[in-house]
Amino acid sequence: MLPTTSVNSRSQGNGALSPRDAARHTAGAKRYKYLRRLFHFRQMDFEFALWQMLYLFTSPQRVYRNFHYRKQTKDQWARDDPAFLVLLSIWLCVSTVGFGFVLDMGFFETIKLLLWVVFIDCVGVGLLIATLMWFISNKYLVKQQSRDYDVEWGYAFDVHLNAFYPLLVILHFIQLFFINYVIISDSVIGYFVGNTLWLIAIGYYIYVTFLGYSALPFLKNTAILLYPFALLIMLYLISLACGWNFTKMLCSFYKYRVK
């Protein structure tokens, strides 16, 4: 249902929100509503969150079209349903346990790895990237004629989660089937397969991030978010020429962190 506007919700018909309605649209109010729903599983739409996860692989543009719909109906770009975050957390736990099993880690080592992946790799790095992108997009990408619009921090974090999910599946799930038998072997095939998976995963992250910000109609020059592709491909070619094995380095790092 599309939102309706009552006479009382506007001030003399000039389009200004009343103080009561404005309070409902503040970042604090939206954050409170989101966190409150985090503890009410029956209110979460897990079926729709699964749909988003599927289309982040097959057609991520369709996911961001839904963000447009949310803006029209609920007057916010960011998600108001934490179901996606909950399912992503489950994916993190399952894939990390699989990673610990493949690397022959003990129970407590796997728990340490899980805490590291959740709070550092996903949340910590996510907060850093979302804040950086939120600042850059509002500072440099907002159109001059649209200064009344800005990028919500919650939306920037949602874009990170959208881009992080395919990366997680590729590096922490698909890659598990090749680590012991192919990737960490001291052969050209090993680091070629491993580094190619890294190329695909990070490339997906860059592309989905670009789609997230290009979906906002009040931003300009979002194509610059694709520029890291050049650096990524260059690093990939250098790694093949030098025999660097990114997956082997990651496994050694994880083993060092859980000691």
LINTA-V223343 format. One record per residue. N is the residue number from 1. SS is DSSP state (a for helix, b for strand, c for the rest). Layout:
BEGIN
n->[N N]
ss->[SS SS]
END
This chain:
BEGIN
n->[1 2 3 4 5 6 7 8 9 10 11 12 13 14 15 16 17 18 19 20 21 22 23 24 25 26 27 28 29 30 31 32 33 34 35 36 37 38 39 40 41 42 43 44 45 46 47 48 49 50 51 52 53 54 55 56 57 58 59 60 61 62 63 64 65 66 67 68 69 70 71 72 73 74 75 76 77 78 79 80 81 82 83 84 85 86 87 88 89 90 91 92 93 94 95 96 97 98 99 100 101 102 103 104 105 106 107 108 109 110 111 112 113 114 115 116 117 118 119 120 121 122 123 124 125 126 127 128 129 130 131 132 133 134 135 136 137 138 139 140 141 142 143 144 145 146 147 148 149 150 151 152 153 154 155 156 157 158 159 160 161 162 163 164 165 166 167 168 169 170 171 172 173 174 175 176 177 178 179 180 181 182 183 184 185 186 187 188 189 190 191 192 193 194 195 196 197 198 199 200 201 202 203 204 205 206 207 208 209 210 211 212 213 214 215 216 217 218 219 220 221 222 223 224 225 226 227 228 229 230 231 232 233 234 235 236 237 238 239 240 241 242 243 244 245 246 247 248 249 250 251 252 253 254 255 256 257 258 259]
ss->[c c c c c c c c c b c c c c c c b c a a a a a a c c a a a a a a a a a a a c c c a a a c c a a a a a a a a a a a a a c a a a a a a a a a a a a a a a c c c c c c c c a a a a a a a a a a a a a a a a a a a a c c c c a a a a a a a a a a a a a a a a a a a a a a a a a a a a a a a a a a a b c a a a c c c c c c a a a a a a a a a a a a a a a a a a a a c a a a a c a a a a a c c c c a a a a a a a a a a a a a a a a a a a a a a a a a a a c c c c b c c a a a a a c a a a a a a a a a a a a a a a c c c a a a a a a a a a a a a c c]
END
